[in-house]
Amino acid sequence: MAIKDWPEGERPRERLVAHGAQALSDAELIVVILGTGTTGRSALDLAREALPRFGGLSGLLASGPDE
């Protein structure tokens, strides 16, 4: 299900605004940065794939744009 179809109170961007970054998981923080997914994969799917690939949020943030 696309994030836009989630109940408003469960969407990462709305939760960030209402409760702050500490209320979101690392994957949800990445969702806010990405803003959208790709065909057949939500932004949350992409974030969940990226975290283990880069060794967590800090590894992802330290990676280059080509990665």
C-alpha positions, 0 to 999 in steps of 0.5 A, a space after each residue: 500500500 502506498 504511504 499516501 493511502 495510510 491513515 494520516 496519523 500514521 504517515 511518517 511526514 505527519 508524525 515527524 511534524 506532530 511528534 518530532 524525529 525521535 518518534 520515527 524509525 530510521 526507515 521512516 526518517 529516510 522515507 521523509 527524505 526520499 519523499 516517494 518510491 518507485 514503480 512497485 516499491 514504496 519509499 518505505 520499501 526502499 528505505 528498509 532495503 538501504 539500511 542493512 545495505 549501508 550498515 544503518 542510517 549513519 552509513 547511508 548518510 556517509 555514502 556518496 551519490 553514486 552508491 
